[in-house]
Amino acid sequence: MNKLEQLKKRSLVVADTGDIEAIRRYQPQDATTNPSLLLKAAQLPQYQQHVKEALSWAETQGGDVIAQASMKLAVSIGKEILQIVPGLVSTEVDARLSFDTRASVEYARRLITLYEQEGVGRERVLIKLASTWEGIAAASLLEKEGIRCNLTLLFSQCQAVACAEAGVTLISPFVGRILDWYKASTGRDDYTAQDDPGVLSVASIYEYYKSRGYPTIVMGASFRNTGEIEALAGCDRLTISPQLLQELQDDKGELASGLNEDVVPQAKPEQPLSEAEFRYQLNADAMATEKLAEGIRNFVADQLKLEALLEEAR
């Protein structure tokens, strides 16, 4: 039994890609997309029909054709993914709305409407939002409407606590991007899976949730190597790139022991985290502050590239 097969017995494996062929090959339970992955997909020959159809549809809708086409393309690729995976697909709200709760809610509702028009029920979709205070507030409102959310670009304990208290379905704490920051800031390049700051962050969040009985799903994301993945075996879900899925599939060794799943029950906080305390704690964490801002900027940059590609194809 290879390591991917062993991992699937301990954690639910999610494909971190919009590549349909890769999803078919590794047979994950769920799949997740973002502007960067959609940009890559939209440049592949097999997706050109999706691009044309999204543009043709958008021309009939009025308003901003490129913005409409971008949403339609995300839903079209999401629908195709759902024909392969038995579980869920995550589709992202425009990162330019990361600090606008109302606009994020409206965008999410629009995505769900488009999915439902394609015959895909909301129960099979997770709406991805950045883990800003405004994004978490939007998720809280959406969850009350039966629209489940995946909070991404999560780098700190305060973001995780706010998400749990908001009742979001799932969080995607990042591993590799945390490691990137610590390597750059310390000049150290010899982190092991046991002292990897990203692994330790997710393990801490997992223990916090499980010990306090929060139902929010923890899905480790943004891995740089298979050692990080093995160290988090047992986490609720792990979203993994095709390259690392292949490495796990090719490895016939014994999977590492992973997370300690024995947790001591703890009481939940008496008072929820306030906006002021959230902002203070996030600001006090230089890594989380910088990586959240960088992540939003990078998603916006790729969204703009995707829109430019659609404009060119129009």
C-alpha positions as CSV (number, residue, x, y, z in Angstrom):
1,M,0.0,0.0,0.0
2,N,1.5,3.4,-1.0
3,K,1.6,6.4,1.2
4,L,-1.3,8.1,-0.5
5,E,-3.5,5.1,0.1
6,Q,-2.4,5.0,3.8
7,L,-3.1,8.8,4.1
8,K,-6.6,8.4,2.7
9,K,-7.3,6.0,5.6
10,R,-6.5,8.7,8.1
11,S,-7.4,12.0,6.5
12,L,-9.9,13.0,3.8
13,V,-7.7,14.0,0.7
14,V,-8.6,17.0,-1.4
15,A,-7.0,17.9,-4.7
16,D,-5.5,21.4,-4.7
17,T,-6.0,21.9,-8.5
18,G,-8.4,22.8,-11.2
19,D,-6.9,20.2,-13.6
20,I,-9.6,17.7,-14.4
21,E,-7.1,15.0,-15.5
22,A,-5.1,15.2,-12.3
23,I,-8.3,14.9,-10.3
24,R,-9.3,11.8,-12.3
25,R,-5.8,10.3,-11.7
26,Y,-5.6,10.7,-7.9
27,Q,-9.3,10.2,-7.0
28,P,-9.6,12.7,-4.1
29,Q,-12.8,13.1,-2.1
30,D,-13.1,16.9,-2.8
31,A,-11.3,19.5,-4.9
32,T,-10.5,23.1,-4.3
33,T,-9.9,26.0,-6.7
34,N,-8.7,29.6,-6.5
35,P,-7.9,32.4,-9.0
36,S,-4.4,31.1,-9.5
37,L,-5.6,27.6,-10.3
38,L,-8.4,28.9,-12.5
39,L,-5.9,31.0,-14.4
40,K,-3.7,27.9,-15.1
41,A,-6.8,25.9,-16.1
42,A,-8.0,28.6,-18.5
43,Q,-4.8,28.5,-20.4
44,L,-5.0,24.7,-21.1
45,P,-6.4,23.6,-24.5
46,Q,-9.1,21.3,-22.9
47,Y,-10.7,24.3,-21.2
48,Q,-11.0,26.6,-24.2
49,Q,-14.6,25.5,-24.8
50,H,-15.4,26.5,-21.2
51,V,-13.9,29.9,-21.8
52,K,-15.9,30.4,-25.0
53,E,-19.2,29.3,-23.4
54,A,-18.6,31.6,-20.4
55,L,-18.0,34.6,-22.6
56,S,-21.0,33.8,-24.8
57,W,-23.3,33.5,-21.8
58,A,-21.9,36.7,-20.2
59,E,-22.7,38.7,-23.3
60,T,-26.4,38.0,-22.7
61,Q,-26.4,39.0,-19.1
62,G,-25.8,42.7,-19.2
63,G,-23.4,44.5,-16.9
64,D,-19.7,43.8,-16.8
65,V,-19.2,41.0,-19.3
66,I,-15.7,40.0,-18.1
67,A,-16.7,39.9,-14.5
68,Q,-19.8,37.7,-15.4
69,A,-17.7,35.5,-17.6
70,S,-15.1,35.0,-14.8
71,M,-17.8,33.8,-12.4
72,K,-19.4,31.6,-15.0
73,L,-16.0,30.0,-15.8
74,A,-15.3,29.2,-12.2
75,V,-18.7,27.6,-11.9
76,S,-18.3,25.6,-15.1
77,I,-15.0,24.2,-14.0
78,G,-16.4,23.5,-10.6
79,K,-19.3,21.6,-12.1
80,E,-17.0,19.5,-14.2
81,I,-14.9,18.7,-11.2
82,L,-18.0,17.6,-9.3
83,Q,-18.7,15.0,-12.0
84,I,-15.5,13.3,-10.9
85,V,-15.2,13.9,-7.1
86,P,-17.9,12.4,-4.8
87,G,-17.7,15.3,-2.4
88,L,-17.3,19.0,-2.6
89,V,-15.7,21.7,-4.6
90,S,-14.5,25.1,-3.3
91,T,-15.0,28.2,-5.4
92,E,-13.6,31.5,-4.4
93,V,-15.1,35.0,-3.9
94,D,-13.1,37.7,-5.7
95,A,-10.2,38.6,-3.4
96,R,-10.7,42.3,-4.2
97,L,-13.8,42.0,-1.9
98,S,-11.8,40.7,1.1
99,F,-12.6,43.8,3.2
100,D,-16.2,44.2,2.2
101,T,-18.6,41.9,4.0
102,R,-21.8,42.9,2.1
103,A,-20.2,42.6,-1.3
104,S,-18.6,39.2,-0.4
105,V,-22.1,37.9,0.7
106,E,-23.6,39.1,-2.6
107,Y,-20.8,37.5,-4.7
108,A,-21.2,34.2,-2.8
109,R,-25.0,34.2,-3.3
110,R,-24.4,34.8,-7.0
111,L,-22.0,31.9,-7.3
112,I,-24.5,29.6,-5.6
113,T,-27.3,30.8,-7.9
114,L,-25.1,30.0,-10.9
115,Y,-24.3,26.5,-9.5
116,E,-28.0,25.9,-8.9
117,Q,-28.8,27.0,-12.5
118,E,-26.4,24.3,-13.6
119,G,-28.2,21.7,-11.5
120,V,-25.6,21.7,-8.7
121,G,-27.0,22.0,-5.2
122,R,-25.4,24.3,-2.6
123,E,-24.7,21.2,-0.5
124,R,-21.9,20.3,-2.9
125,V,-20.2,23.7,-2.9
126,L,-17.9,25.5,-0.4
127,I,-17.6,29.2,-0.9
128,K,-14.0,30.3,-0.3
129,L,-13.3,33.6,1.5
130,A,-10.1,35.2,2.8
131,S,-9.8,35.0,6.6
132,T,-10.1,38.7,7.2
133,W,-12.5,40.0,9.8
134,E,-14.9,41.0,7.0
135,G,-14.5,37.6,5.3
136,I,-15.3,35.8,8.5
137,A,-18.3,38.0,9.1
138,A,-19.5,37.3,5.6
139,A,-19.1,33.6,6.2
140,S,-21.1,33.8,9.4
141,L,-24.0,35.3,7.5
142,L,-23.8,32.8,4.6
143,E,-23.7,29.8,6.9
144,K,-27.0,31.0,8.4
145,E,-28.4,30.8,4.9
146,G,-27.2,27.3,4.3
147,I,-24.3,28.4,2.2
148,R,-21.2,26.6,3.6
149,C,-17.8,28.3,3.6
150,N,-14.1,27.5,3.4
151,L,-12.0,30.2,5.0
152,T,-8.6,30.5,3.3
153,L,-5.4,32.5,3.7
154,L,-5.4,31.5,7.4
155,F,-2.1,31.8,9.2
156,S,-2.8,32.5,12.8
157,Q,-4.6,31.2,15.9
158,C,-6.8,34.3,16.1
159,Q,-8.1,33.8,12.6
160,A,-8.9,30.1,13.5
161,V,-10.6,31.1,16.7
162,A,-12.8,33.7,15.0
163,C,-13.7,31.2,12.3
164,A,-14.8,28.6,14.8
165,E,-16.8,31.1,16.8
166,A,-18.5,32.3,13.5
167,G,-19.6,28.7,12.8
168,V,-17.9,28.3,9.5
169,T,-17.9,24.8,7.9
170,L,-14.1,24.6,7.1
171,I,-10.8,26.4,7.4
172,S,-7.7,26.1,5.3
173,P,-4.7,26.9,7.5
174,F,-1.6,27.3,5.3
175,V,1.5,25.3,6.0
176,G,4.1,26.0,3.3
177,R,3.6,29.8,3.2
178,I,4.3,30.0,6.9
179,L,7.5,28.0,6.4
180,D,8.4,30.3,3.5
181,W,8.2,33.3,5.8
182,Y,10.2,31.8,8.6
183,K,12.9,30.6,6.2
184,A,13.2,34.1,4.8
185,S,13.1,35.9,8.1
186,T,15.5,33.6,10.0
187,G,17.8,32.6,7.1
188,R,17.4,29.0,8.3
189,D,16.9,26.3,5.7
190,D,17.0,23.1,7.7
191,Y,13.5,22.9,9.2
192,T,12.3,19.3,9.7
193,A,8.7,18.2,9.7
194,Q,8.9,18.1,13.5
195,D,9.9,21.8,13.9
196,D,8.3,23.2,10.8
197,P,6.4,26.4,11.9
198,G,3.6,25.7,9.5
199,V,3.0,22.2,10.7
200,L,3.2,23.3,14.3
201,S,0.6,26.1,13.6
202,V,-1.9,23.6,12.1
203,A,-1.4,21.1,14.8
204,S,-2.1,23.8,17.4
205,I,-5.3,24.8,15.6
206,Y,-6.4,21.2,15.3
207,E,-5.8,20.6,19.0
208,Y,-7.7,23.8,19.9
209,Y,-10.7,22.9,17.9
210,K,-10.9,19.2,19.0
211,S,-10.3,19.9,22.7
212,R,-13.1,22.5,22.7
213,G,-15.6,20.6,20.6
214,Y,-15.8,23.0,17.7
215,P,-17.3,21.2,14.6
216,T,-15.4,23.4,12.1
217,I,-13.3,21.2,9.8
218,V,-9.5,21.7,9.7
219,M,-8.0,21.3,6.2
220,G,-4.3,21.7,6.1
221,A,-3.2,23.5,2.8
222,S,-0.2,24.9,0.9
223,F,2.3,22.1,1.4
224,R,5.9,22.4,0.3
225,N,6.9,18.7,0.8
226,T,5.5,15.3,1.7
227,G,7.1,15.5,5.1
228,E,4.7,18.3,6.1
229,I,1.8,16.2,4.9
230,E,2.9,13.1,6.8
231,A,3.3,15.1,10.0
232,L,-0.3,16.2,9.7
233,A,-1.8,12.8,8.9
234,G,-5.0,12.5,10.8
235,C,-6.0,16.1,10.3
236,D,-9.6,16.2,9.1
237,R,-8.7,17.0,5.6
238,L,-5.5,17.8,3.6
239,T,-5.6,19.6,0.3
240,I,-2.6,18.6,-1.8
241,S,-1.1,19.5,-5.2
242,P,-0.9,17.0,-8.0
243,Q,2.9,16.9,-7.7
244,L,2.9,15.9,-4.1
245,L,0.0,13.5,-4.6
246,Q,2.2,11.8,-7.1
247,E,5.1,11.6,-4.7
248,L,2.9,10.0,-2.1
249,Q,1.5,7.6,-4.6
250,D,5.0,6.6,-5.7
251,D,6.2,6.0,-2.1
252,K,5.7,2.5,-0.8
253,G,7.1,3.2,2.7
254,E,5.3,3.5,6.0
255,L,3.4,6.7,6.5
256,A,4.7,8.8,9.5
257,S,2.7,8.7,12.7
258,G,1.1,12.2,12.1
259,L,-1.0,14.1,14.6
260,N,-1.6,13.1,18.2
261,E,-5.4,12.7,18.2
262,D,-5.7,12.3,22.0
263,V,-6.8,15.7,23.2
264,V,-7.7,16.9,26.7
265,P,-11.1,18.5,26.8
266,Q,-11.1,22.3,27.4
267,A,-13.8,24.8,28.0
268,K,-14.7,27.2,25.2
269,P,-13.9,30.9,25.9
270,E,-16.6,32.7,27.9
271,Q,-16.6,35.6,25.5
272,P,-16.2,35.4,21.7
273,L,-13.2,37.2,20.2
274,S,-14.0,40.8,19.6
275,E,-13.1,42.7,16.4
276,A,-10.7,44.9,18.3
277,E,-8.9,41.9,19.9
278,F,-8.9,40.0,16.5
279,R,-7.2,43.0,14.8
280,Y,-4.7,43.5,17.6
281,Q,-3.7,39.8,17.7
282,L,-3.4,39.6,13.9
283,N,-1.3,42.8,13.9
284,A,0.9,41.4,16.6
285,D,1.7,38.4,14.4
286,A,4.1,39.8,11.7
287,M,4.1,36.5,9.7
288,A,0.3,36.3,9.6
289,T,-0.2,39.9,8.8
290,E,2.3,39.8,5.9
291,K,1.2,36.5,4.5
292,L,-2.5,37.4,4.6
293,A,-1.8,40.7,2.7
294,E,0.5,39.0,0.3
295,G,-2.0,36.2,-0.4
296,I,-4.8,38.6,-1.1
297,R,-2.5,40.6,-3.5
298,N,-1.4,37.5,-5.3
299,F,-5.0,36.2,-5.8
300,V,-6.0,39.7,-7.0
301,A,-3.1,39.7,-9.5
302,D,-4.1,36.3,-10.9
303,Q,-7.7,37.3,-11.0
304,L,-6.7,40.3,-13.1
305,K,-4.6,38.1,-15.4
306,L,-7.6,35.8,-15.8
307,E,-9.8,38.7,-16.7
308,A,-7.2,39.9,-19.2
309,L,-7.2,36.4,-20.8
310,L,-11.0,36.5,-21.1
311,E,-10.8,40.0,-22.6
312,E,-8.3,38.7,-25.2
313,A,-10.5,35.7,-26.0
314,R,-13.6,37.8,-26.3
